[in-house]
């Protein structure tokens, strides 16, 4: 796998003209500009924002019925693995490349880290409606126009402003996609809780430890960040918060039944450390497990 330190090196690998700025570039392509006969696997030191409608190739984004006839956006952060394999565009597309060193001193230096979709997997790309495509393309062409203009003291600020708008709109469109996904595939929190229940039953016979966000995400075949954002949209709580609520609910039930002591309950729930279990219980409930049991008995 190749690692690109310079945007110009990636341009060369993609067979597109050299960038006008060593730390920032845009690249526009149409159907005839992508032959579909190249394979490129790489990581880099820059953020990459991409939009495309694919005719063929291995970059197939999404798993639900609304994914196939719409353009999709992908977001990659530095050091992530990227693969372009025999990609052929159905229509037009673009790439925006932003080197890490372009960001210091701009509003995006901190803001770009807040967008969790840079940690999504390729099958969780952003799928746009026609109206949303128009918004993104307008922003892209504004960026491209400024990129190709003679550079002055305001050029970078204007480009950053348009990029900031593009990322904010993408955040809004992802929230719409979460709602659509729920309508198409069912409630994520329902499936999540069912997995937690199955995990708890399995722990009765196997020493498998606490359920984790990454484990639940793997079973749902989505990334941890996408799972957390979906659940946050549906419930207002993160995946970890929902795991804790489930564990505390089971703990309350076991404490009420009265058949197991605190150490046994802690072990059954998957905690390696009884102290950690008691601390989490008190944080969520307001009393220790022993105090909770005593109140039930009284």
C-alpha positions as CSV (number, residue, x, y, z in Angstrom):
1,X,0.0,0.0,0.0
2,X,1.3,3.5,-0.9
3,X,1.4,6.3,1.5
4,X,1.1,9.8,0.0
5,X,2.7,12.7,1.9
6,X,2.0,15.1,-0.9
7,X,-1.2,15.9,-2.8
8,X,0.8,16.2,-6.0
9,X,1.9,12.6,-5.7
10,X,-1.8,11.4,-5.5
11,X,-2.6,13.6,-8.5
12,X,0.1,11.9,-10.4
13,X,-1.1,8.4,-9.3
14,X,-4.6,9.3,-10.4
15,X,-3.3,10.7,-13.7
16,X,-4.8,14.2,-13.2
17,X,-3.0,17.5,-13.7
18,X,-0.8,18.8,-10.8
19,X,-2.5,20.8,-8.1
20,X,-2.3,24.6,-8.0
21,X,-1.8,24.6,-4.3
22,X,0.5,22.0,-2.6
23,X,-1.8,21.8,0.4
24,X,-5.3,21.9,-1.2
25,X,-6.7,20.7,-4.5
26,X,-9.9,19.9,-6.4
27,X,-10.3,17.4,-9.2
28,X,-13.4,17.2,-11.4
29,X,-14.2,14.2,-13.5
30,X,-16.8,12.9,-15.9
31,X,-17.6,9.5,-17.4
32,X,-14.9,9.6,-20.1
33,X,-12.2,10.7,-17.7
34,X,-12.2,7.4,-15.7
35,X,-11.4,4.4,-17.8
36,X,-12.2,1.9,-15.1
37,X,-8.9,0.0,-15.6
38,X,-6.9,1.2,-12.5
39,X,-6.4,-0.1,-9.0
40,X,-5.0,2.1,-6.3
41,X,-4.7,1.3,-2.6
42,X,-3.2,4.0,-0.4
43,X,-3.2,6.1,2.7
44,X,-2.4,9.8,2.9
45,X,-1.8,12.8,5.1
46,X,-4.9,14.6,4.0
47,X,-8.6,14.7,4.2
48,X,-10.4,13.6,1.0
49,X,-14.1,14.4,0.2
50,X,-15.4,12.6,-2.8
51,X,-18.6,12.5,-4.8
52,X,-19.5,10.1,-7.6
53,X,-22.1,8.0,-9.3
54,X,-20.5,4.7,-10.3
55,X,-21.1,2.8,-13.4
56,X,-18.8,0.0,-12.4
57,X,-16.0,-0.7,-10.0
58,X,-15.5,-2.0,-6.4
59,X,-16.5,1.1,-4.5
60,X,-20.0,0.1,-4.0
61,X,-21.5,2.2,-1.2
62,X,-24.6,1.3,0.9
63,X,-26.8,-1.7,1.3
64,X,-30.3,-0.5,1.1
65,X,-32.6,0.0,-1.9
66,X,-32.2,3.8,-2.0
67,X,-28.4,3.5,-2.5
68,X,-28.1,2.5,-6.1
69,X,-29.4,5.3,-8.3
70,X,-28.1,8.3,-6.4
71,X,-24.8,10.0,-6.1
72,X,-22.8,9.3,-3.0
73,X,-20.3,11.2,-0.9
74,X,-17.4,9.7,1.0
75,X,-15.2,11.2,3.6
76,X,-11.7,10.0,4.4
77,X,-9.3,11.4,7.1
78,X,-5.5,11.2,7.2
79,X,-4.0,7.8,7.7
80,X,-7.1,5.9,6.6
81,X,-6.9,3.2,4.0
82,X,-8.5,4.1,0.6
83,X,-9.0,1.8,-2.4
84,X,-10.0,2.8,-5.9
85,X,-10.5,-0.3,-7.9
86,X,-11.5,-0.2,-11.6
87,X,-13.8,2.7,-11.0
88,X,-15.9,4.0,-13.9
89,X,-18.2,7.0,-13.4
90,X,-21.8,6.9,-14.5
91,X,-21.9,10.7,-14.5
92,X,-19.7,13.4,-13.1
93,X,-17.8,13.3,-9.9
94,X,-15.2,15.3,-7.8
95,X,-12.4,14.9,-5.3
96,X,-11.4,17.6,-2.8
97,X,-8.1,17.0,-1.1
98,X,-7.1,19.0,2.1
99,X,-3.7,18.5,3.6
100,X,-3.5,18.6,7.4
101,X,-1.1,21.5,7.1
102,X,-3.8,23.5,5.3
103,X,-6.0,23.7,8.3
104,X,-4.0,25.4,11.2
105,X,-5.3,28.9,11.8
106,X,-8.7,28.2,10.1
107,X,-12.1,27.5,11.6
108,X,-11.9,24.0,10.1
109,X,-8.8,23.1,12.2
110,X,-11.1,22.1,15.1
111,X,-14.4,21.8,13.3
112,X,-13.4,19.1,10.9
113,X,-12.6,16.7,13.8
114,X,-16.2,17.0,15.1
115,X,-17.7,15.3,12.0
116,X,-17.8,11.6,12.9
117,X,-18.6,10.6,9.3
118,X,-14.9,10.8,8.6
119,X,-14.7,7.6,10.6
120,X,-17.6,5.8,8.7
121,X,-16.9,2.8,6.5
122,X,-17.3,2.9,2.8
123,X,-20.7,1.2,3.0
124,X,-21.9,4.1,5.1
125,X,-21.4,6.8,2.5
126,X,-23.8,9.7,2.2
127,X,-26.4,9.1,-0.5
128,X,-27.9,12.3,-1.8
129,X,-31.3,13.2,-3.1
130,X,-31.4,15.3,-6.4
131,X,-32.0,18.5,-4.4
132,X,-29.1,17.7,-2.0
133,X,-26.9,17.0,-5.0
134,X,-27.6,20.5,-6.3
135,X,-26.5,22.1,-3.0
136,X,-23.3,20.1,-2.9
137,X,-22.5,20.8,-6.6
138,X,-23.1,24.5,-6.1
139,X,-20.7,24.5,-3.2
140,X,-18.1,22.5,-5.1
141,X,-18.2,24.8,-8.1
142,X,-17.8,27.8,-5.8
143,X,-14.7,26.2,-4.3
144,X,-13.4,25.2,-7.8
145,X,-13.9,28.8,-9.1
146,X,-11.9,30.2,-6.2
147,X,-9.3,27.5,-6.5
148,X,-8.7,28.5,-10.2
149,X,-8.8,32.2,-9.6
150,X,-5.6,34.2,-9.1
151,X,-4.7,33.8,-5.4
152,X,-5.0,36.7,-3.1
153,X,-5.2,37.3,0.7
154,X,-8.9,36.3,0.8
155,X,-8.7,33.1,-1.4
156,X,-8.1,30.7,1.5
157,X,-10.7,32.2,3.7
158,X,-13.3,31.9,1.0
159,X,-12.4,28.3,0.2
160,X,-12.6,27.4,3.9
161,X,-16.0,29.1,4.2
162,X,-17.4,27.0,1.3
163,X,-15.8,23.8,2.7
164,X,-17.3,24.5,6.1
165,X,-20.7,24.9,4.5
166,X,-20.3,21.6,2.6
167,X,-19.4,19.7,5.8
168,X,-22.3,21.2,7.7
169,X,-24.8,20.3,4.9
170,X,-23.3,16.8,4.9
171,X,-24.0,16.5,8.6
172,X,-27.6,17.6,8.0
173,X,-28.0,15.1,5.1
174,X,-26.6,12.3,7.2
175,X,-29.3,12.9,9.8
176,X,-31.9,12.6,7.0
177,X,-30.3,9.4,5.9
178,X,-30.5,7.9,9.4
179,X,-34.2,8.6,9.4
180,X,-34.6,7.0,5.9
181,X,-32.5,4.0,7.0
182,X,-34.7,3.4,10.0
183,X,-37.8,3.4,7.8
184,X,-36.2,1.0,5.4
185,X,-34.5,-1.5,7.7
186,X,-36.3,-1.1,11.0
187,X,-35.3,0.5,14.3
188,X,-31.6,0.2,15.0
189,X,-32.2,0.4,18.8
190,X,-34.5,-2.6,18.6
191,X,-31.9,-4.7,16.9
192,X,-29.2,-3.4,19.3
193,X,-31.2,-4.3,22.4
194,X,-31.9,-7.8,20.9
195,X,-28.2,-8.3,20.4
196,X,-27.5,-7.2,24.0
197,X,-30.1,-9.7,25.3
198,X,-28.6,-12.5,23.2
199,X,-25.1,-11.5,24.5
200,X,-26.4,-11.7,28.1
201,X,-27.8,-15.2,27.6
202,X,-24.5,-16.3,26.0
203,X,-22.6,-15.0,29.1
204,X,-24.6,-17.4,31.3
205,X,-22.7,-20.3,29.8
206,X,-19.5,-18.6,28.4
207,X,-17.0,-16.2,29.9
208,X,-17.1,-13.6,27.1
209,X,-16.7,-10.4,29.1
210,X,-18.7,-7.1,28.8
211,X,-20.5,-6.3,25.5
212,X,-18.6,-3.5,23.7
213,X,-19.7,-1.0,21.1
214,X,-17.3,-2.4,18.6
215,X,-18.7,-6.0,19.1
216,X,-22.3,-4.8,18.7
217,X,-21.3,-2.8,15.6
218,X,-19.6,-5.8,14.1
219,X,-22.6,-7.9,14.6
220,X,-24.8,-5.3,12.9
221,X,-22.2,-5.0,10.1
222,X,-21.7,-1.3,10.5
223,X,-18.9,0.8,12.0
224,X,-18.8,1.9,15.7
225,X,-19.1,5.6,14.8
226,X,-22.1,5.0,12.5
227,X,-23.8,2.8,15.1
228,X,-23.4,5.5,17.8
229,X,-24.7,8.2,15.5
230,X,-27.7,6.1,14.4
231,X,-28.6,5.4,18.0
232,X,-28.0,9.0,19.1
233,X,-30.5,10.0,16.3
234,X,-33.1,7.4,17.4
235,X,-32.8,7.6,21.2
236,X,-30.7,10.6,22.2
237,X,-28.1,8.2,23.8
238,X,-24.9,6.8,22.6
239,X,-24.2,3.1,22.1
240,X,-22.1,3.0,25.3
241,X,-24.8,4.7,27.3
242,X,-27.4,2.1,26.0
243,X,-25.1,-0.7,26.9
244,X,-24.7,0.6,30.4
245,X,-28.5,1.1,30.8
246,X,-29.1,-2.5,29.6
247,X,-26.5,-3.9,32.1
248,X,-28.0,-1.9,35.0
249,X,-31.4,-3.1,34.1
250,X,-30.3,-6.7,34.2
251,X,-28.4,-6.0,37.5
252,X,-31.5,-4.6,39.1
253,X,-33.4,-7.7,38.1
254,X,-30.8,-10.0,39.5
255,X,-30.5,-8.0,42.7
256,X,-34.3,-8.2,43.2
257,X,-34.3,-12.0,42.6
258,X,-31.8,-12.3,45.5
259,X,-30.3,-15.6,44.4
260,X,-26.8,-14.3,43.6
261,X,-24.4,-12.1,45.6
262,X,-22.8,-8.9,44.2
263,X,-19.7,-10.6,43.0
264,X,-21.6,-13.3,41.2
265,X,-23.9,-10.7,39.6
266,X,-20.9,-8.7,38.5
267,X,-19.2,-11.7,36.9
268,X,-22.4,-12.8,35.2
269,X,-22.9,-9.4,33.6
270,X,-19.3,-9.6,32.3
271,X,-17.5,-7.3,34.7
272,X,-14.0,-8.5,35.6
273,X,-13.9,-6.1,38.5
274,X,-16.7,-6.0,41.1
275,X,-15.6,-2.5,42.2
276,X,-16.1,-1.2,38.6
277,X,-19.6,-2.7,38.5
278,X,-20.5,-1.2,41.8
279,X,-19.2,2.2,40.8
280,X,-21.1,2.2,37.5
281,X,-24.3,1.0,39.3
282,X,-24.1,3.8,41.8
283,X,-23.5,6.4,39.0
284,X,-26.6,5.2,37.1
285,X,-28.9,4.4,40.0
286,X,-27.7,6.7,42.8
287,X,-27.1,3.9,45.2
288,X,-24.7,0.9,45.5
289,X,-25.9,-2.6,44.6
290,X,-26.1,-3.5,48.3
291,X,-28.1,-0.4,49.1
292,X,-30.4,-1.1,46.2
293,X,-31.0,-4.7,47.4
294,X,-31.5,-3.5,51.0
295,X,-34.2,-1.1,49.9
296,X,-36.0,-3.8,47.9
297,X,-36.0,-6.1,50.9
298,X,-37.4,-3.4,53.1
